[in-house]
Structure formats: C-alpha cells, structure tokens
C-alpha cells in the first residue's frame, strides 16, 4: 500500500480552533491568523469521512506518480497518509496521526464537506473513512521523523518516504501504527543522574515514592530524560528534559481519590515564578496499581488546568508563627 508523509500544524484535536487548541508551528499564516486548512483534519463529517488538508508551498501539485499513480491521474486511492508536525515545546517533528486507505488528490479540492466545518466550504487534499483514521493524543506523540540532515523531510510539507535510506524505518512505523500506545512502553528508556527515591516503611513515604515513580515512568516513556531532585528543596521533585525543554514536576501522591492537595510556600512560589515549565502531577491511589491515576496540570490563560480542561481552584493559605514575648 503506498505511503506518504504530510506536514501540518501542531494541535491537540484538529476539530476546529478553540481557546484551548490553537494551531502552531506551520508557517507565518498559521502563526499570524491562528488558523489553517488542517484545523479540521480529524473532525468526522456527518457521512462518516475525514478530510485532510496540507498546505503545499505555492499551491503546487502532489507528485502522485511517486507513490504509484499515473502521471495524468488526478487522484490515487488506497494510500496511507501519515501526518506529522513540529512539537512547539520540545522541537523535533513527530507523527500525530494518520488516514489509512485514503484517496489522495494531486491538486487542492474545494467543495462542500458535510458537517466538517460550520458555515461553509473548505479545501482538502485527502479523504478517508473515519474508521480508518487515528489521531494520537498530544502527550503520546513519540514517533519521531528523521532530520533533514539525515535524509528526512526538508522544507516541503510533503515527504516521499520511499527514498529514505533506512529500510527499517517503515517497519518501525508499521509497528507503531498497529499499536501506538504499547509502542511507547516498548521503546528503550533513557535515564541520567540523580539519586533514586529511597523507599520508607512509613505510609506517606511509600505513597510519595510510588507517585514519583509513576510520574517518572510516564515522562520517560515519552522520551524525556527524568532526574530526581526531590532532596534538594528546589520547589519541585523531578525534572524532565526533552530537547530544548525542561519541565519542573511537582509530584503529589495520594493514597485515595484526589480532592485537594497543598503546596509548601517554596513550591507555591516556584509554581508562580516558573509557571511556563511547572507541572503539578497528582497521583491518586498511588499504592494501588489497578486504580492509579495521574493528572498533570499546567498553567494557561491564568488557570491551572489539565488536558481534560479541568481547572484547579487555588486557595492561598495564610500561616503564622506563635512565640513567647
């Protein structure tokens, strides 16, 4: 089955622009207008299709003959289209999803797409049954494309992967597409420095230890290098680094369900000072492997929220010191 890679902007859901899902990393038009043709690439239409868009520089044609079509063919059917985008936080280009068994058009198509965009007409380059499409959650996008220096995609938003020099790359991609979630956990882990958390017999220490281990595993599986810093009184427990970005992870472990957690003065101060890179990682039922739950909160638009748009209410606590005169 022919395969082609198309570069688009980075988003979470690709079901239209919202205050929590703004496209980025795909050229000046997207950055200036916070919009683009690809913002609906994973919104199913009322008749069960998804329509994919990619901006081709100067509106050039896609060279379908390079993936098996005739030179005069306007489209080719049965294509595996792999979409990739630049991660705006860490750098690097990653697979964000795919349209399998798709119809790919040489030139941009313009027409009515039922239910795929409110109010109107839209442009598209590909069409596939929604059941053959898959969007990877943004935290789980770990399959990286090779750099241009290594023969990967260059300036063009179309990469004809059949010319790539490593024949094993497509085998790895096929393995990833078959089972993207388990592929994360099969990827070799990296680590560096830092003393491991020493477990204690006390319940609180056990909970904290289990919570930090879970958070470390989560980020390590996503290619971050994790360092334990909890003994240094920095205002966070772990540091997770991927390319240009280092996240400061404050971990709160709970033996039961999450209702509220408290930050020390140092932690709270750092959450405000380093809000861009600070993450509050809350682990519920930390000691129960069957019920463990991790919620990661980040600061955006004046609030601490997670990927499910749950917002934390911050209640500052005033303390006092009492002493003899």
N, C-alpha and C positions, 0 to 999 in steps of 0.2 A: 504494500500500500504506500503510495507516495506521501512524503512528509515535507513540511515547510515550517520555518520559524518566522513569526511576525512580531515586531517590537511595538508595544503600545505604552500608554501612560500607566503609572502605578496607582491602583485604587484598592479598596477593600472588597467592594461588592459588584461594581460595574452594573449598577441598576439605576443610574442617574446620579447627578451631583446633589449631595446634601451637605449640611454643615459639618457632618462627621465623615464625609467621604468625598474629598476633593482630589481630582487627578493631578499628578505631578510627575516631573521627570521625562517629558516628551516634547521638548522644544518650546520656543517662545510663545506660540499661540496658546498652548495649554497653560503655561505659567501665567500669562497676562490675563486670560479670559476665564481660567478655572473651568474649562470645558473642553470637549473634544468629541470626535465621532465615536471613539471607543468606549465612552462612558456607559453605554448600554450593551456592551458585548456579551454580558451574561444575564440579561433580562429576557425571560422566555416570552414569546408572543402568545396571543390567545389561541393560535392554531398549533402550538407546540414546537416552535422553532426558536433558534437563537441566531441572530445576525451579527456577524463580526466585521469590525471596521479596523483598518490600519491606514495611516496616512503615508502615502508614498511620495517622496520628495518630487516636486514639480508635477505631481499627479501622473507620474509615469505608469506604464502598464507593468503588471507582474509577469515575469517571463515563464509562462506556464509550460513551455516546451522543455524547460529544465527539469520538470518533475513528471514528464511523460505525456503531455498533451501535444497535439499538432501545432505547428506554427500559426495556423489560421484559426485555431479553436478559441472561442470566446470564454470558455469555462472548462473545468475538469472536475469530475465527480470522484468521490471516494478518497478524499485527501485527509490526512491527519494534520491539522493545523495546531501548532504549539505556539501559544502566546507567551512572550517574555517581557520583562520590564526592569528598569533600574530601581533598586531599593533606595529610596531617598534618604534613609537614615544611615545605612551601613555602606552604601556603594555596592558595586557589583550588579550583574544582571542575572535574574532568576526566572525560571518557569513559573508563571502564575496560573496557568490552566490550559485547556485545550478544547477544540471542537473536532471530534473524530467523525469519520465518514462524511465529511463536509463537501459542499460544492464551492469551489474557489473560482472567482471571476478574474479575468485578465484586467478589466477596467472597472472603475468605480461604478456601482449601481445606485440608482436613485429611484425610490418608489415608496408606495405605502407599505408599512410593516405593521401588521395588526397587533396592537397592544404593546409594541416595543418602545414607543415613545408617545407621550401625551402631546397632543396638538400637532401631530404632524408627520411630515415627510422626514426621511433620514437616508443617509448614504450607507452603503455596506459593500464589503468585498467578498463575504463568505456567508454561507447559510448551512445550518446543520440542525438535525433533530435535537431538541433539548435533552433528551435522554442519553445522547451521545456526547454531552458536553460536561466538563468538570472545571470548577473554579477551586483553587487551593486557598484555604484561609491564609491571611497575610502572615501570621506567625509561623506557618508551616512551609513557607516557600524557601526550600533549602537546595533545590537542584539548580546549580549554577551553570551558566554558559561560559565557554572559554573566552578569554580576552581576544581582542583583535590581533594582538602581537602573537598569539598562539594559533591564529587561523580562524578565530571566532568571528562573530558579526562585527562589521565596521560601521561606517556612517549610515548606510542604508538600513531601513526598517525591515527589510526582507533578507533572511539568511537562508541560502540554499545549502543545507547542511550536507548534501551528498558529496561535497568537495572537501569536507573536513578530514584531516589526515589521520585521526584516531578512529579506527573502525569499531572500537569497543564503546565509544561514546553513545551511539544509538542503542546498543544493547543495554547500557545503564539506563538510558531514557525509557526504554520499553519496560524495564523492571520497575522504574519509578511510576510510570503511568498505570501499571497493573495494580499497584498497592502503595500509593504515596505516603500514607500515614506510617505504615510499618517500615517503609524505606528509611524514614527519619531515624528510627531506632536501630536499624542495621548499619547505619553509617558509622565508621570508626570514630571514636570520641577523642577529643584533644583535651589537654589539661596543662596547667603550669602552676608553679609556685604555690605558696600559701599553705599553712598547716591545716590538716583536716580537722573537722569538728570532733572533739573528743566527747564521746557519749558518757552520760552520767546515769546513775541509778535513779535519781530523782525524776519524777514525772515531768516536771517542767523542762528539765534539760533534755529528756527524751523527745518531748514534743518539738522543742526548738530544733533539735538535731534532725529529726525526721523531716521537718518543714524545710530546713535549709538544703538537705539532700535532695528533696523533691524539686525545689526551685533550681538547684544546680543541674540536675538531670534534664529538666525542661529546656534550659538555655543551652546546655552542652549538646543536646540532640539537635539543636537548631544552629549548630556550627559556631556558637560563641565559645570563647575561652573564658572559663569561670575561675575566679580567685576568691578564696575565703578571707575576709578581712574583719570578721566579727570581733576579734580580740583587740582591735586597735582603737576602739572608741571614736570611729570616724563619723558616725551618724548613719551608717548603713552597714549591712552584713556581708554582702557579696559584691563583686564587680564582674560584669560580663562584657567582654570585648569582642567585637566583630568588625574587622576593617577599621574604619575611621571613628567608630562609635564605641564609647564605653558607658554602659548603663550602671547606675548605682542602685543596688537592690536591697531594700529593707524588708526583711522577712518576719512575718508574724505567724507563729504556729498556734493552732487551737486544737484542743482535744475533742471539741464538739463543733456545732454549727456556728457560722460567723454572724454575729450581730453588731459587734463593735470591737475595736482594738485601740490601744493607747500608744502614742509615741512619746518618747522622752523629750525633754527640752532640746537636746542635741539633735535628735532625729527630726523633730518638727522643724527646727531651724534650718537644717540641711534640705528638708523637703521643699522649703520655700526658696532657699538660695540656689539650689541645683535642680529646680523643677523640670527643666528640659530633659535631663537624663535620669531623674529619680523615678524609681518604680516601687510601689508598695505592693508586695507579694504576700497575699493572705492565704494560708493553707488551713482548710477546715478538716476535721477528723484526721489529723496528721498521723496518728498511730494505726489507723485502720486502712490497710491497702485497698480494701474493696470500696471504701467511701471517700478516700482522699479527694479533695477538690482544691484547685489552685485558681485564685482570682488575682489578676495583675491590673493594678490601677496606675494610670499615668495622668499627668496634668495637661489639660487642654481647655481653652476658652474659659479660664477662671475656675474650672472644676477638676476634681479627681474622679475619673471615670474609667470603666473597663471597656472591652470590645463589645460588650452587650449593651453599652450606653447606660449602665447602672452608675449612678452618681453618689459619691460619699458625702455625707454631711459632716463638716468639720466643726467641732465644738472645742474651742480653746479652754484649757483648764488652768485656773489660777491656783497656785500653791503659796504657802507661807512658811516661814521658819519661826518657831517659838523658842525663846531663850530667857534665862533669868537676867534681870537688870543688874 
